[in-house]
Amino acid sequence: MIKVEKVKKKKDSAKEETVCLANGLEVSKFENFKKSSHFLREPLATELINDSDHFTNDAVQLLKFHGSYQQDNRENRKPGKSKDWQMMLRLRSPGGEIPGKLFLALDELSDKLGNGSLRATTRQAFQMHGIRKENLKEVIKTIVNSMGSTLAACGDINRNVMAPAAPFNSQDYNIARALAKKVADLLTPIAGQGTFLELWADGDLEYTIKPDNDIETIRRLQFKDNVFSGIKDEPLYGSSYLPRKFKCAVTVPGDNSVDLLTNDIGLVAFTSKDGKLEGCNFYVGGGMGRTHNNEETFARIADPLGYVEEQDIYELIQSIVAIQRDYGDRKSRKNSRMKYLLHRKGIKWFKKLLLEKYFKKEIKKIRKEPKKVLIDYLGWHKQNNTSYFVGLPLLSGRLFGEKKNTITSIVKKYNLDLRLTPNQDILLCNIANKNKSAIKKALSKIGYDNLDEINEIQRHALACPALPLCGLAMTEAERILPDVLKRIEKLLLDLKIEKTILFRMTGCPNGCTRPYMAELALVGSGQNKYQLWLGGSKNLQRLAKPFLQKMELNDLEKTLQPLFDYWKSSSDSDFGDFINTQDESSIMNLLNKIQ
């Protein structure tokens, strides 16, 4: 459990610092700020009702826990005038489930109080952009009233839990989706939720997230031994919450739609022949975020931890979170993710500590799984005997204009629900057999006339929002993705290469679209400049490697052509697999020829 005390620093006996006794390391001022916020309340509560058009930095840090980031539109900046302050709001939607009622509310809110668009994220949630500070409460309250929530969608806490989005009516997929919801409920902050409802729903406890009886029982174990934070109001997280963001994903054996190894905790759920959850493989310590020119930050894929039986799944999850709470780096935020703890200490140390101090039960060897495949669920699929679902590609997840209006009218007319995929696409679900033809006709009018022939390189491409709103963005991503894809596709066509490439793009190194898992990725490193990453795998099981630090976007074709030529003449394998088999020096020689 976390305990803190005041100690004198040797170099300055007058100065006091707070130390985490679990690991003996100093904590940052930000950790003390979280602790003094009274469970994510102040100064956010005070600033929410003042007349300013923006929040101060302290309030902004707490705002993240409530699901929102403050941004300013760089392109609207004018000398001598205030920034164009606006809020990005992200939802909590385990497994990407968006009830029709909630979607219709989001559609109306985005037009009335946002910038007119919705955006499906790479963690299966909708984001809204362009919300003014004075309208933020109305937007969140309406979302809460419409069966939604934004609690813990951002911040130093467990975020949206991913699961395969497809609503297949099979026991394994049903169990995985249900497990994701239960994990989300299990890791919901208790006191933090009270603050959330106080600030955004006028304290109406009717909207409290209510776990089922099994999860309520497991949550009582948060008061047990070392899992207990020592803070009764927030038994798992404590008053300072986690050192940094925490991400979980659940899937079924073989389905890697959730990019499992990029999560702090990845679960593979095994189902018995009679349709019951048997247990889960656990993977720990994945994460994508990094900082340019800082070798102490890096992308990392998760380590296999082991397999536990069904009755121990949730207790093990709580125990892993407690280790990160107690031993994660609270001094340097750049090194505070659980992946750095695993990197520093190793999986053997982690498992030994886990079994000795937090989870005193058996963890078995990883259970054998089939080969993992990236599945996207695009096109038409049988949901069950009486209905269909259809997967619609959304390049960069952006939904606006005629496409948004048509989909909204379809959802409203036919009483449909939605699911969001980790690939930034949407699924329209519960389409009655009798309505398939009419919906197919309506979709054809907005470009979805032949879903069996989706452009392959666009099918799995991802890009983050980047400019002009993201404060971390160094250059473009979403807005130029269509053009970049056309350029790569044309190059492949000119070289008569029939294979496609898994491509991802970001405007900064933070890795929101998980670029470091792609076969080919561009990571923003300056205005119109990108790092070139190569060698990930199509089924998202291997990290790519950086080869160029600042490639000019104008040089894209002349940079890639020698690589593609060499690939075509040397191998029939996928591009990422081919790169992975080559000496790095041979790849660099090809790249250096064009520098």
C-alpha positions as CSV (number, residue, x, y, z in Angstrom):
1,M,0.0,0.0,0.0
2,I,1.1,3.6,-0.5
3,K,2.2,5.6,2.5
4,V,4.0,8.9,2.4
5,E,6.0,10.8,5.0
6,K,7.9,14.1,5.1
7,V,11.7,13.7,5.2
8,K,14.6,16.2,5.0
9,K,16.8,16.2,2.0
10,K,20.5,16.1,2.8
11,K,21.4,18.8,0.4
12,D,18.8,21.2,1.8
13,S,17.6,20.6,5.3
14,A,15.1,23.3,5.0
15,K,13.3,21.8,2.0
16,E,10.8,19.0,2.5
17,E,9.8,16.4,-0.1
18,T,7.3,13.6,0.0
19,V,8.6,10.1,-0.4
20,C,6.7,6.9,-1.4
21,L,7.6,4.3,1.2
22,A,6.7,1.4,-1.1
23,N,9.7,2.1,-3.3
24,G,11.7,4.7,-1.4
25,L,11.6,7.2,-4.2
26,E,10.6,10.9,-4.1
27,V,7.4,11.9,-5.7
28,S,6.7,15.0,-7.8
29,K,4.8,18.1,-6.9
30,F,2.1,16.9,-9.2
31,E,1.6,13.8,-7.0
32,N,1.0,16.0,-4.0
33,F,-1.3,18.1,-6.1
34,K,-3.5,15.1,-6.9
35,K,-3.5,14.1,-3.3
36,S,-4.6,17.6,-2.1
37,S,-7.4,17.8,-4.8
38,H,-9.9,16.1,-2.5
39,F,-10.5,13.3,-5.0
40,L,-10.3,15.3,-8.2
41,R,-12.5,18.1,-7.0
42,E,-10.5,21.4,-6.5
43,P,-9.7,23.7,-8.1
44,L,-11.8,22.3,-10.9
45,A,-15.1,22.8,-9.1
46,T,-14.4,26.4,-8.4
47,E,-13.2,27.2,-11.9
48,L,-16.1,25.4,-13.5
49,I,-18.4,28.2,-12.4
50,N,-16.2,31.3,-12.9
51,D,-16.4,33.6,-15.9
52,S,-13.1,32.7,-17.5
53,D,-13.1,31.2,-21.0
54,H,-10.6,28.6,-20.0
55,F,-9.3,26.6,-17.0
56,T,-5.9,27.1,-15.3
57,N,-3.3,24.4,-15.6
58,D,-4.2,22.8,-12.2
59,A,-7.8,22.5,-13.1
60,V,-6.9,21.1,-16.5
61,Q,-4.9,18.3,-14.9
62,L,-8.0,17.3,-12.9
63,L,-10.3,17.8,-15.9
64,K,-8.5,14.9,-17.6
65,F,-9.8,12.4,-15.0
66,H,-13.3,13.6,-15.9
67,G,-12.7,12.8,-19.6
68,S,-11.7,16.2,-21.1
69,Y,-8.6,17.9,-22.4
70,Q,-8.3,21.7,-22.9
71,Q,-7.0,22.7,-26.3
72,D,-6.7,25.8,-28.4
73,N,-7.0,26.0,-32.2
74,R,-3.5,27.0,-33.3
75,E,-4.8,28.2,-36.6
76,N,-7.1,30.8,-34.9
77,R,-4.3,32.4,-32.9
78,K,-4.0,36.1,-33.3
79,P,-1.2,38.3,-31.9
80,G,-2.2,40.1,-28.7
81,K,-5.4,38.1,-28.3
82,S,-6.5,35.2,-26.2
83,K,-6.1,31.7,-27.5
84,D,-9.1,30.0,-29.1
85,W,-9.8,27.8,-26.0
86,Q,-12.0,24.8,-26.5
87,M,-12.5,21.3,-24.9
88,M,-12.0,17.9,-26.3
89,L,-14.3,15.4,-24.6
90,R,-13.8,11.6,-24.6
91,L,-16.4,9.0,-23.6
92,R,-16.1,5.9,-21.4
93,S,-17.5,3.0,-23.5
94,P,-16.1,-0.4,-22.6
95,G,-15.8,-2.7,-25.7
96,G,-16.9,0.3,-27.9
97,E,-20.6,-0.1,-27.1
98,I,-22.6,3.0,-28.0
99,P,-26.4,2.6,-27.5
100,G,-28.5,4.3,-30.1
101,K,-29.9,6.7,-27.7
102,L,-26.4,7.9,-26.7
103,F,-25.3,8.2,-30.3
104,L,-28.3,10.4,-31.1
105,A,-27.5,12.6,-28.2
106,L,-23.8,12.9,-29.2
107,D,-24.8,13.8,-32.8
108,E,-27.1,16.6,-31.5
109,L,-24.5,17.8,-29.0
110,S,-21.7,17.9,-31.6
111,D,-23.8,20.1,-33.9
112,K,-25.2,22.3,-31.2
113,L,-22.2,22.7,-28.9
114,G,-19.2,21.1,-30.7
115,N,-17.5,21.5,-34.0
116,G,-20.1,19.4,-35.9
117,S,-18.0,16.2,-35.9
118,L,-17.6,13.0,-33.9
119,R,-14.4,11.0,-33.9
120,A,-14.0,7.3,-33.2
121,T,-10.7,6.8,-31.3
122,T,-8.2,3.9,-31.3
123,R,-9.6,2.9,-27.9
124,Q,-13.2,2.4,-29.0
125,A,-14.6,5.7,-27.7
126,F,-16.1,8.7,-29.3
127,Q,-14.5,12.1,-28.9
128,M,-16.1,15.5,-29.4
129,H,-14.1,18.6,-30.2
130,G,-14.8,22.3,-30.1
131,I,-16.7,22.5,-26.9
132,R,-16.5,25.9,-25.1
133,K,-15.8,25.9,-21.3
134,E,-19.2,27.4,-20.5
135,N,-21.0,24.6,-22.3
136,L,-18.9,21.7,-20.9
137,K,-21.3,20.9,-18.0
138,E,-24.3,20.8,-20.3
139,V,-22.6,18.4,-22.7
140,I,-21.4,16.0,-20.0
141,K,-24.7,16.1,-18.1
142,T,-26.6,15.3,-21.3
143,I,-24.2,12.4,-22.0
144,V,-24.8,11.1,-18.5
145,N,-28.6,11.4,-18.9
146,S,-28.3,9.5,-22.2
147,M,-26.7,6.3,-20.7
148,G,-23.1,7.5,-21.2
149,S,-20.2,8.7,-19.1
150,T,-16.8,10.4,-19.6
151,L,-15.4,9.4,-16.2
152,A,-11.8,8.2,-16.3
153,A,-11.6,8.4,-20.1
154,C,-8.4,10.3,-19.6
155,G,-6.1,10.9,-16.6
156,D,-3.9,8.8,-14.3
157,I,-6.3,6.0,-13.9
158,N,-7.6,3.0,-15.8
159,R,-9.0,4.2,-19.1
160,N,-11.5,2.7,-21.6
161,V,-11.3,-1.1,-21.6
162,M,-11.2,-2.5,-25.1
163,A,-12.8,-5.7,-26.4
164,P,-13.6,-7.2,-29.8
165,A,-16.4,-4.9,-31.1
166,A,-18.2,-7.4,-33.3
167,P,-21.6,-8.3,-31.7
168,F,-21.4,-12.0,-32.8
169,N,-23.9,-14.0,-30.8
170,S,-21.3,-16.6,-29.8
171,Q,-20.3,-17.5,-26.2
172,D,-16.7,-16.6,-26.6
173,Y,-17.4,-13.1,-27.9
174,N,-20.2,-12.5,-25.5
175,I,-17.9,-13.5,-22.6
176,A,-15.1,-11.2,-23.8
177,R,-17.4,-8.2,-24.1
178,A,-18.9,-8.9,-20.7
179,L,-15.5,-9.3,-19.2
180,A,-14.4,-5.9,-20.5
181,K,-17.4,-4.2,-18.9
182,K,-16.7,-5.9,-15.6
183,V,-13.0,-4.9,-15.7
184,A,-14.1,-1.3,-16.3
185,D,-16.6,-1.4,-13.4
186,L,-14.0,-3.1,-11.2
187,L,-11.5,-0.3,-11.8
188,T,-13.9,2.6,-11.6
189,P,-12.8,5.1,-9.0
190,I,-15.2,5.2,-6.0
191,A,-14.6,8.7,-4.6
192,G,-13.7,10.0,-8.0
193,Q,-17.0,8.9,-9.3
194,G,-18.7,10.8,-6.5
195,T,-16.9,14.0,-7.5
196,F,-17.8,13.4,-11.2
197,L,-21.5,13.1,-10.4
198,E,-21.3,16.1,-8.1
199,L,-19.7,18.3,-10.7
200,W,-21.5,17.2,-13.9
201,A,-24.8,15.6,-12.8
202,D,-25.7,17.9,-9.9
203,G,-24.9,15.0,-7.5
204,D,-27.6,12.7,-8.9
205,L,-26.5,9.3,-7.6
206,E,-29.0,7.6,-9.9
207,Y,-26.2,7.7,-12.5
208,T,-23.7,5.8,-10.4
209,I,-22.0,3.0,-12.3
210,K,-23.4,-0.1,-10.6
211,P,-21.2,-3.2,-10.9
212,D,-22.9,-6.6,-10.7
213,N,-22.8,-8.6,-7.5
214,D,-19.7,-10.5,-8.4
215,I,-17.7,-7.4,-9.0
216,E,-19.1,-5.8,-5.9
217,T,-17.8,-8.7,-3.9
218,I,-14.3,-8.5,-5.6
219,R,-14.2,-4.8,-4.9
220,R,-14.4,-5.5,-1.2
221,L,-11.1,-7.2,-1.5
222,Q,-9.6,-3.8,-2.3
223,F,-9.5,-3.3,1.5
224,K,-7.4,-6.4,1.9
225,D,-3.7,-6.5,2.9
226,N,-1.4,-4.7,0.4
227,V,-4.0,-4.2,-2.2
228,F,-5.5,-1.6,0.1
229,S,-4.2,1.9,-0.6
230,G,-4.8,3.0,3.0
231,I,-7.5,5.4,1.9
232,K,-11.0,4.2,2.7
233,D,-12.7,6.5,0.2
234,E,-10.6,5.3,-2.7
235,P,-9.4,1.9,-1.5
236,L,-7.6,0.8,-4.7
237,Y,-6.3,4.0,-6.2
238,G,-5.6,6.1,-3.0
239,S,-5.8,9.9,-2.9
240,S,-3.0,10.3,-5.6
241,Y,-4.5,7.7,-8.0
242,L,-2.0,6.0,-10.4
243,P,1.4,7.4,-11.5
244,R,0.2,7.7,-15.0
245,K,-2.5,6.4,-17.4
246,F,-3.4,2.6,-17.3
247,K,-4.9,0.6,-20.2
248,C,-6.6,-2.8,-20.3
249,A,-7.9,-4.9,-23.2
250,V,-9.8,-8.2,-23.4
251,T,-10.1,-10.5,-26.4
252,V,-10.8,-14.1,-27.5
253,P,-8.0,-16.5,-28.6
254,G,-6.8,-15.6,-32.1
255,D,-8.6,-12.2,-32.4
256,N,-6.1,-9.3,-32.1
257,S,-8.4,-6.5,-33.1
258,V,-7.6,-4.8,-29.8
259,D,-3.8,-4.6,-30.3
260,L,-3.4,-6.7,-27.1
261,L,0.3,-6.3,-26.4
262,T,0.2,-2.5,-26.3
263,N,-1.8,-2.5,-23.1
264,D,-0.8,-2.4,-19.4
265,I,-2.9,-5.5,-19.0
266,G,-4.0,-7.7,-21.9
267,L,-6.4,-10.5,-21.2
268,V,-7.2,-13.5,-23.5
269,A,-10.4,-15.1,-22.3
270,F,-10.9,-18.9,-22.8
271,T,-14.4,-20.3,-23.0
272,S,-15.4,-23.9,-22.3
273,K,-17.4,-26.0,-24.8
274,D,-20.5,-25.4,-22.6
275,G,-20.1,-21.6,-22.9
276,K,-18.5,-20.6,-19.6
277,L,-15.5,-18.5,-18.9
278,E,-12.6,-20.9,-17.9
279,G,-9.8,-18.4,-17.3
280,C,-7.5,-15.8,-18.9
281,N,-4.0,-15.5,-20.2
282,F,-2.4,-12.3,-18.7
283,Y,0.1,-10.0,-20.5
284,V,1.5,-7.1,-18.7
285,G,3.6,-4.0,-19.4
286,G,2.7,-2.8,-22.9
287,G,2.6,0.8,-23.9
288,M,3.3,3.1,-26.9
289,G,4.1,6.6,-25.7
290,R,7.7,8.0,-26.0
291,T,9.5,11.3,-26.3
292,H,11.8,12.2,-29.2
293,N,15.5,12.4,-28.3
294,N,14.9,10.8,-24.9
295,E,16.2,7.2,-25.0
296,E,14.8,6.6,-21.5
297,T,11.3,6.6,-23.1
298,F,10.3,4.0,-25.6
299,A,7.5,1.8,-26.9
300,R,7.2,-1.6,-25.4
301,I,5.1,-4.7,-25.9
302,A,3.7,-6.6,-23.0
303,D,5.3,-9.6,-21.3
304,P,3.4,-12.9,-20.8
305,L,2.6,-13.2,-17.1
306,G,0.6,-16.4,-17.0
307,Y,-2.9,-18.0,-16.9
308,V,-5.4,-17.9,-14.0
309,E,-8.7,-19.6,-13.5
310,E,-11.9,-17.7,-13.8
311,Q,-12.5,-17.2,-10.1
312,D,-9.1,-15.4,-9.7
313,I,-9.2,-13.0,-12.8
314,Y,-10.5,-9.9,-11.1
315,E,-8.4,-10.3,-7.9
316,L,-5.3,-10.6,-10.1
317,I,-6.2,-7.4,-12.0
318,Q,-6.6,-5.5,-8.8
319,S,-3.3,-6.8,-7.6
320,I,-1.5,-5.7,-10.7
321,V,-3.0,-2.2,-10.5
322,A,-1.8,-2.1,-6.8
323,I,1.8,-2.9,-7.8
324,Q,1.8,-0.1,-10.3
325,R,0.2,2.2,-7.8
326,D,3.0,1.4,-5.2
327,Y,6.0,0.9,-7.4
328,G,5.4,3.0,-10.5
329,D,7.7,6.0,-10.9
330,R,5.9,9.0,-9.3
331,K,8.9,11.4,-9.7
332,S,9.3,11.4,-13.5
333,R,6.0,11.4,-15.5
334,K,7.9,10.4,-18.6
335,N,8.9,7.2,-17.0
336,S,5.8,6.5,-14.9
337,R,3.9,4.0,-17.1
338,M,4.0,0.3,-15.9
339,K,6.0,-0.6,-18.9
340,Y,9.0,1.2,-17.4
341,L,8.6,-0.7,-14.2
342,L,8.7,-4.0,-16.1
343,H,11.7,-2.8,-18.1
344,R,13.6,-1.8,-15.0
345,K,12.8,-4.7,-12.8
346,G,11.9,-7.5,-15.2
347,I,9.0,-9.9,-15.3
348,K,10.5,-12.3,-12.8
349,W,10.8,-9.6,-10.2
350,F,7.3,-8.4,-11.0
351,K,5.8,-11.9,-10.7
352,K,7.7,-12.6,-7.5
353,L,6.5,-9.4,-5.8
354,L,3.0,-10.1,-7.0
355,L,2.8,-13.6,-5.5
356,E,4.6,-12.7,-2.3
357,K,2.8,-9.5,-1.4
358,Y,-0.4,-8.9,-3.5
359,F,-1.8,-12.1,-5.1
360,K,-1.1,-15.2,-3.0
361,K,-2.6,-17.7,-5.4
362,E,-1.4,-19.8,-8.3
363,I,-0.5,-18.3,-11.7
364,K,-0.1,-21.1,-14.3
365,K,2.0,-21.1,-17.5
366,I,0.5,-19.2,-20.4
367,R,-2.1,-21.3,-22.1
368,K,-1.6,-22.1,-25.8
369,E,-3.4,-19.8,-28.2
370,P,-4.0,-19.9,-31.9
371,K,-2.1,-17.4,-34.1
372,K,-3.3,-13.9,-33.6
373,V,-5.0,-12.0,-36.5
374,L,-5.9,-8.4,-36.9
375,I,-9.7,-8.5,-37.6
376,D,-11.6,-5.4,-38.6
377,Y,-15.3,-6.7,-39.1
378,L,-15.9,-4.4,-42.0
379,G,-18.7,-5.2,-44.4
380,W,-21.9,-7.2,-43.8
381,H,-22.0,-10.0,-41.2
382,K,-24.7,-12.2,-39.7
383,Q,-25.2,-11.1,-36.1
384,N,-27.6,-13.9,-35.3
385,N,-30.5,-15.7,-37.0
386,T,-32.7,-12.6,-37.1
387,S,-30.3,-9.7,-37.7
388,Y,-27.1,-8.4,-39.3
389,F,-24.4,-5.9,-38.4
390,V,-22.4,-3.9,-40.9
391,G,-18.9,-2.5,-40.5
392,L,-18.2,0.9,-42.0
393,P,-14.7,2.2,-42.5
394,L,-14.1,5.7,-41.2
395,L,-10.7,7.1,-42.3
396,S,-9.1,8.4,-39.1
397,G,-12.4,7.8,-37.3
398,R,-13.9,11.2,-38.3
399,L,-17.7,11.3,-38.8
400,F,-19.2,14.6,-40.1
401,G,-21.3,16.2,-42.8
402,E,-23.6,14.1,-45.0
403,K,-22.1,10.8,-43.8
404,K,-22.9,11.7,-40.2
405,N,-26.4,12.9,-41.0
406,T,-27.2,9.7,-43.0
407,I,-25.9,7.4,-40.3
408,T,-27.8,9.3,-37.7
409,S,-31.1,9.0,-39.7
410,I,-30.5,5.3,-40.1
411,V,-29.8,4.7,-36.4
412,K,-32.9,6.7,-35.5
413,K,-35.3,5.2,-38.1
414,Y,-34.3,1.5,-37.5
415,N,-33.5,1.8,-33.8
416,L,-29.9,0.6,-34.1
417,D,-27.0,0.5,-31.7
418,L,-23.3,1.1,-32.6
419,R,-20.0,-0.4,-31.8
420,L,-16.6,1.3,-32.3
421,T,-13.6,-0.7,-33.3
422,P,-9.9,-0.1,-32.2
423,N,-9.3,0.6,-35.9
424,Q,-11.5,3.8,-35.7
425,D,-14.4,2.2,-37.6
426,I,-18.0,1.9,-36.7
427,L,-20.4,-1.0,-36.7
428,L,-24.1,-0.6,-37.1
429,C,-25.8,-3.4,-35.1
430,N,-29.1,-5.1,-34.6
431,I,-30.2,-4.7,-38.3
432,A,-33.3,-6.8,-38.7
433,N,-33.2,-9.1,-41.7
434,K,-36.1,-7.3,-43.3
435,N,-34.3,-3.9,-43.1
436,K,-31.0,-4.9,-44.6
437,S,-31.9,-4.0,-48.2
438,A,-33.2,-0.5,-47.3
439,I,-30.2,0.3,-45.1
440,K,-27.8,-1.0,-47.8
441,K,-29.4,1.4,-50.3
442,A,-29.1,4.3,-47.9
443,L,-25.5,3.6,-47.2
444,S,-24.6,3.4,-50.9
445,K,-25.5,7.1,-51.2
446,I,-22.6,8.1,-48.8
447,G,-19.9,5.9,-50.4
448,Y,-20.6,2.6,-48.8
449,D,-21.9,1.0,-52.0
450,N,-19.4,-1.9,-52.2
451,L,-18.0,-2.9,-48.8
452,D,-16.5,-6.1,-50.3
453,E,-14.0,-4.0,-52.2
454,I,-12.5,-1.7,-49.5
455,N,-9.2,-0.1,-50.4
456,E,-6.7,-2.4,-48.6
457,I,-4.2,0.2,-47.5
458,Q,-6.9,2.4,-46.2
459,R,-8.6,-0.5,-44.5
460,H,-6.2,-0.7,-41.5
461,A,-4.5,2.8,-41.7
462,L,-4.7,4.9,-38.6
463,A,-3.9,8.6,-38.0
464,C,-4.2,10.8,-34.9
465,P,-6.0,14.2,-34.9
466,A,-2.7,16.2,-34.6
467,L,-2.9,19.8,-35.9
468,P,-4.5,22.2,-35.2
469,L,-6.0,21.1,-31.9
470,C,-3.6,18.7,-30.2
471,G,-1.1,20.6,-28.0
472,L,1.5,17.8,-28.5
473,A,1.4,17.7,-32.3
474,M,4.5,18.7,-34.2
475,T,3.0,18.3,-37.6
476,E,0.0,17.0,-39.5
477,A,-1.5,13.5,-39.4
478,E,-5.3,13.1,-39.9
479,R,-5.7,15.9,-42.4
480,I,-3.0,14.6,-44.7
481,L,-3.6,10.9,-44.3
482,P,-5.7,10.5,-47.5
483,D,-3.1,12.1,-49.6
484,V,-0.2,10.1,-48.0
485,L,-2.1,6.8,-48.5
486,K,-2.7,7.7,-52.2
487,R,1.0,8.3,-52.6
488,I,2.0,5.0,-51.1
489,E,-0.7,3.1,-53.0
490,K,0.4,4.7,-56.3
491,L,4.0,3.8,-55.6
492,L,3.1,0.2,-54.9
493,L,1.0,0.1,-58.1
494,D,3.8,1.6,-60.2
495,L,6.2,-1.0,-58.9
496,K,3.6,-3.7,-59.5
497,I,3.6,-4.8,-55.9
498,E,0.3,-6.5,-55.2
499,K,0.7,-6.8,-51.4
500,T,-0.6,-4.1,-49.1
501,I,1.1,-2.5,-46.1
502,L,-0.1,-1.9,-42.5
503,F,0.4,1.9,-42.2
504,R,0.0,4.3,-39.3
505,M,0.7,7.9,-38.7
506,T,1.0,10.4,-35.8
507,G,1.8,14.1,-35.5
508,C,4.1,13.4,-32.4
509,P,5.9,10.5,-30.7
510,N,3.2,10.0,-28.1
511,G,1.9,7.1,-30.1
512,C,-1.9,7.5,-29.9
513,T,-2.5,5.4,-33.1
514,R,0.0,2.8,-31.9
515,P,2.4,3.5,-34.9
516,Y,5.2,1.4,-33.4
517,M,3.3,-1.8,-34.2
518,A,2.9,-1.0,-37.9
519,E,4.8,-2.3,-40.8
520,L,5.4,1.3,-41.9
521,A,4.8,4.3,-39.8
522,L,5.4,8.1,-39.9
523,V,5.9,9.7,-36.5
524,G,5.9,13.5,-36.5
525,S,9.3,15.0,-35.6
526,G,9.0,18.6,-36.9
527,Q,7.0,20.7,-39.4
528,N,6.5,18.4,-42.4
529,K,9.1,16.0,-41.0
530,Y,8.7,12.5,-39.7
531,Q,10.6,9.6,-38.2
532,L,10.4,6.5,-40.4
533,W,9.6,3.3,-38.5
534,L,9.7,0.0,-40.2
535,G,9.2,-3.7,-39.4
536,G,6.1,-4.3,-37.3
537,S,3.9,-7.2,-38.2
538,K,0.4,-7.4,-39.8
539,N,-0.9,-9.2,-36.8
540,L,0.5,-6.7,-34.3
541,Q,3.0,-9.0,-32.5
542,R,6.2,-7.1,-33.0
543,L,7.6,-3.6,-32.5
544,A,8.8,-1.6,-35.5
545,K,12.2,0.1,-35.4
546,P,13.2,3.7,-36.2
547,F,15.4,4.2,-39.3
548,L,15.2,7.9,-40.1
549,Q,14.8,10.7,-37.6
550,K,13.6,13.6,-39.8
551,M,12.4,12.6,-43.2
552,E,10.8,15.4,-45.3
553,L,7.3,14.5,-46.3
554,N,8.1,15.6,-49.8
555,D,10.8,12.8,-49.9
556,L,8.3,10.0,-49.2
557,E,8.4,8.4,-52.6
558,K,12.1,8.5,-53.2
559,T,12.7,7.2,-49.6
560,L,10.3,4.3,-50.0
561,Q,11.0,3.2,-53.6
562,P,14.5,1.6,-52.9
563,L,13.0,-0.3,-50.0
564,F,10.0,-1.5,-52.0
565,D,12.2,-2.5,-55.0
566,Y,14.5,-4.5,-52.7
567,W,11.4,-6.1,-51.0
568,K,9.9,-7.0,-54.4
569,S,13.1,-8.6,-55.7
570,S,14.0,-10.4,-52.5
571,S,10.9,-11.8,-50.9
572,D,7.3,-12.9,-51.1
573,S,6.7,-12.2,-47.4
574,D,4.8,-9.3,-45.9
575,F,6.8,-6.0,-45.9
576,G,7.2,-5.9,-42.1
577,D,8.4,-9.5,-42.0
578,F,10.8,-8.8,-44.8
579,I,12.3,-5.8,-43.0
580,N,12.6,-7.8,-39.8
581,T,14.7,-10.4,-41.5
582,Q,17.2,-7.9,-42.9
583,D,20.3,-6.5,-41.3
584,E,19.6,-2.9,-40.2
585,S,22.8,-1.8,-42.0
586,S,21.4,-3.1,-45.3
587,I,18.2,-1.1,-44.8
588,M,20.2,2.0,-43.8
589,N,22.4,1.7,-46.9
590,L,19.3,1.8,-49.1
591,L,18.0,4.8,-47.2
592,N,21.3,6.6,-47.2
593,K,21.5,6.5,-51.0
594,I,18.7,9.0,-51.2
595,Q,19.8,11.3,-48.5
